[in-house]
C-alpha cells in the first residue's frame, strides 16, 4: 500500500471514529472518545468489511498526552494518601491474579489450548506487556493476543458502564476534577518533550512507559509546586480518539473467527474476572476509607488510562486509581513471570500424569 493510500485510510478511520465518538457523547455513554471509535470501527469491519488503519506515531503521542493528563490529577496529598492502601491492594491483586491462573488452568484441561497460552491469555495485564511475556515464554502469542483482546474489549465496555450507572458517587465528584492550577509558561512544554524522550528510552524496562513516565514526572512537578503549561482540553479529546482508533483497528475480525469457539470460553473467563474484581473492589472499599468508585476502578483489570478517565467522571479519585493501577501492572510484569516459571513446569507435569 502506498503512503498516500495509507494516509487516506487513516483519515477515513478517524472520520468513522469521530462519528462514533460524537454519537456516544450525545447518548451520554461512558468514555465516548475511546469506546465510540472502537464500536464504530468494529461495526464498519463487521457489516461492510471495510479496511481500517492507525498511526503508531500518533498512538505513542496520545499515550504521552494522556499520561500528562492523569499526572495533572495528582495533588500534594496523593502520594501520602495512597500509602495506607498499598499492602491491602497488593494482596488483593495477587489474589486476583491467582484466581485467574486457576481458572485458566481448569479451562486448559477442557479445551485444546496449552497451559502457558491459556494462563497468559487470562491474566489481568496490559496487552503489550502480556504479548511480550508470551513471546519470551514461547507460548502461542497469536492466541494470547486474541484472548487478551477479548478481555480488554469486555472490560472496556462493561466496567465504565457499570461504574457510571452503579458506583457513581456524586457527593465527591466535584472534589476529584482536574485541579485548577495557574497556567504555566510556554517553556514548560520543553519539560513535557523531555518526558516523552525519557519514556521512549525506558520503554524496554518500564511497562507502558509512554503513560507511566510522563504521569509520574508530571505528578512530581505538580506536587513540587511548579506551574506547568496546561494543554487545551481538545488535545486530550484527540488523544482519546487516537487510542480508540488504535484499539478498533487492532481487533481483527478474521483472528476472532479463527479462534472459533475458544472465544466463547475466554469471554466467559473475562466476565468471571470482571465479577471477581467487582467483589474484591467492594471488599477493598470495606477495609479502606476509599469510596466505591475508586475501589472498584482500582481493582478493575482494565487499562490504566481508561480506568483513570472513568474515575474522573464517576466521583472516583483518578490519581489514586492510576497509582494503584500502576502497581497492578508492575506486579503482572515483574512478579508473574517468576510465578509462572515456578508453577507451570509442576502443573504441566501433573497434567501429563493425569492424561497418562
N, C-alpha and C positions, 0 to 999 in steps of 0.2 A: 504494500500500500504506500502510495506517495505521501510526502509530508503534507501537501495541500489537502488530500483526501482525509488524512488523519485529523488535521485541524478542523475540517468541516464536520467530521463525525463527532469530535469533542464538543463543538459548538451546538450541534444538534442534540447531543446528550444533555448539555447544560440547559437548553431550551425546554426539553421534556421535564428535566428535573425541577426547573423553576416553576413550571405549571403545577407539578405535583406538590411542591413546597407551598405555593400560593393557595392551593385548594385545602391543604392540611391546616394552614394558618386561618383561613376563612371558617373552617369547621371546628377550630379551637382544639385540634388534636395535639398530643404531646410531641416535642422535638420536630416541629413541622419542617424545618430546613434540612433535617437528616432523614427522617422517616418518609417524608413526602417524596423526595427524589428517589429513594430506594424503591418505594411502591410503584412510582410512575415508570421507572426504567424496567423493573421486573415485568410489569403488565405489558409494556411495549414488546418485550422479548418473547413473552408467552403468547400474546394474542397475534401480533403482526410479525413475529420472528425478526425484529429489527436488530441491527448491529449497534453496539454502543462503544464508547471509548472514554478513557480517563487519562489525565496527565499526572505522571509521577511527581514532577516538579511542583505543580500546584498543590498536590496532596501533601507533600512534605512541608510546604509553606503554610498550609492550612493547619496542620497539627501544631506547628510552631506558634501560629496566632492563637489557637485555642488554648495552648499551654500558657501563654501570656494572659489570656482572659481569665483562666482559672486561678493563676498566680495572683491576680488583682483582687481576688475574693479573700485573700489571707489578711488578717489583722495582727496587731502586736500580741494578741491573746491566743491566736490559733495554735502555735507550737506548744504553748503551755497547756492549753485546753485538751489537746489530743493525747497527752502523756498518760492520763489515768485509764484510757481505753485500750492501750497497746497490748497488754497481756491478755485480757479477755478476748480482744479481737483476733489476736494471733491464734489462740487456742481454738476459737470457733471456726476460723478459716481453715486450720489444719484438719478439724473435724469434717468440714465440708469437703475438702479435698479427699480425705479418707473415704467418705461415703461415696463420692464419685468413682473412686478406684474400685470399691467393692461392687457397685452397680455395673461398671464396665466389665469387670471380671465375670460376673454372672451372665451378662449378655454375650460375651465372647464364647461361653460354653454352649449357648443356644444357637448361635449363627456362625457362619464360616468367616470369621474375622480373627486374625491373630491378636494375642493379648496386648502387645505393645500398641498396635494401631487402635484397638478398642479403648484403652486407657487414655492415650494421648488425644483421641478424638472426643473424650468425655470430660476432661478436666477443665476447671474454670480459669483458663488463662487467656492471654491475648493471642489472636490468630497468628500473627507473625512470629511471636515467641514460641508458640507450640509447634508450628511447622518447622521452625529451626531445630527444635528439640527432636522432632520426628526424623529429620534428615540425619542428625548426629547419632541417633539410636537405631537407624536402619529399619524404621517402621515403614508402612505403606503411606507415604506422605500425601498422595492423591486422596485416599480415603480420609485421612486425618483432616485434610483441608475441607472436604465436603462435610464431615461430621461437625467440625468446628464452625463452619458456615451456618449449618442448621441451628446449632446452639446460639450463635450470635444473632441470627435473624429472629429466633424465638424470643430471646431476651430483649432485643431492641424494641420489639412490638408489644410484648406483654408487660415488662416491668415499668416503663414510663407511663403506660396506660393505667396500670394498677396503682402506681404511686400518685398519679394525678387524681384518680377518682376515689381511691380508698384510704390513702395515707396522707392526704393533703392536710397540712397544719396551718390554717390561715392566721392563727394567733401569733405565729412567729415569722410569717412570710416577709413582713416589712423589715425585719431585722437582718435578713441574710442577702439583701440585694448588694450589688457591687458597691463598695464604699465610695462615698462622694469625696474624692481627693482633688487637690489642686492640680490643674493641668500642668504637666511638666514641660520642660524646654524641648525644642526640636532635637537638640544634640543627643538627648537620651535615646532616640531611635537607634543611634550607633550602638548602645548597650544591648538593645534587642538583636541587632545584627551579630554582635559577638556571641550572644546566647545561641543563635542559630548555628554559627560555625562550631561552637563547642558541642552542640547537640549532634551535629554530623560527625565530628571527630570521635565522639564517645559512643556512637551507635552500636559498635561491636561489643561493648562492655556493659552498657546500661539498656535494659529493655524499654521500648517505647521512649527512647531518649528525646525524640523531637517534641514530645509532650512534657516529659518529666523534667528535663534540664531547664527549659525556659520557665516552666511552672515554679520550680523551686528557687531559681535565681530571681525571678520577678517577685516571689513572695519575700525572699530575704531583703531585697532592696526596698520593697514596700514597707516591711516591718521596721527597717532601719530608719525610715522617715524620708527617704529620697522621693521626690516627686517625678515620676516617670511620665512620659508622653502617653496620653490616653487615645488609642485609635478610635475612630468613629465606629458606631455600632454596626454600620453596613459592612465593615471589614469582617466582623465576626459572623455575620449572616452569610457572606460569600464563602467564608471558611467552612461553615457547616454544610452549605450547599455542595462544596467540593468533596467533602467527606461522604456525603450522600451519593454523589455521582460515582465515587470510587467504589463504595460498597455495592451499589446497584449494578455497576459494571462487572465487579469481581465475582458475583454469584452467577455461575454458569448453569443454565437450564440443562444443557447436554450432560454435564457432570452429575447433576442431580438425578437425571433419568438413568445414567449409567450405574449409579449406586443402587437403584431399584428399591426393593422392599427394605433394604438396610436403613434407608432414610426414615422409615416408619419407626423402627426400633430406637434410633438415635434421636428422633423427635420426641418420642416418649421419655427417653432419658433426660432430654433437655427440660421438658415440662416438669418431670420429677425433681430435677435440680433446682428449678425456679421455686417450686413449692417448699423444698427443704430450706432454701436460702431465705424465704419469707419467714419460716418458722424460727430459724436461727436469728434472723433480724429482729423478730419480736422478742426472743429471749434476750438478745443484746440490749434492747430498749429497757427491759425489766431490770437488768443488772447494772445499768449505767444511767446517767442523767440525760442521755440523748433522746430527742423526740423520735416518734415512729418513722417519719420520712427519712431522717438522717440515718437511723439504724438499718432500715430496710435497704436503702441505696448503698450503704457502706458494705453490707454483706452480699449484695446482688452480684452474681458472677458475670457482670457486663463490662463494657469498656469504660475506662476511667473518664474519658471526655463525656460520653453520653450520660453516665450516672451523675457526674458533677453538674452538667447542664440541667438535668432533670431536677436535681436538688434545688437549683436556683429558682425553679418555678413552682415547687411544691411545699415550700416552708422548711426544707431541709437546710443544712449548713454545707454549702459546696466546698468550703475549704477543709472541713473535717472529712467529708466524703472522699475528696480527691486524695487527702493524706492517707486515709485507711485503704483506699483502692490501690494506691502505690505500694503499700506494704503487702497487699494480697498478690500483686503482680510480682514483686520481688520474691515472695515465698514460692510462687509457682516456678519461677525461673531458677532460683538458687537452691531450694530445698527439694523440689520434686524430682529432678534428675538423680540426685543421690538416693532418694526414697525408691524410685523405680529400679535403679541399678541393684539395690539391695533386695527388693521384693520380687521382681519379675523372674529371675532365674529359679527361685524357690516355687513360685506359682506355676511356672511352665513345667517344672519337674513334676509337681503334684498333678498337673493336668494330664501329662503324658502317662503317669501311673494309672489314672482313672480310666483313660482310653484303652490301655492295655489290659 
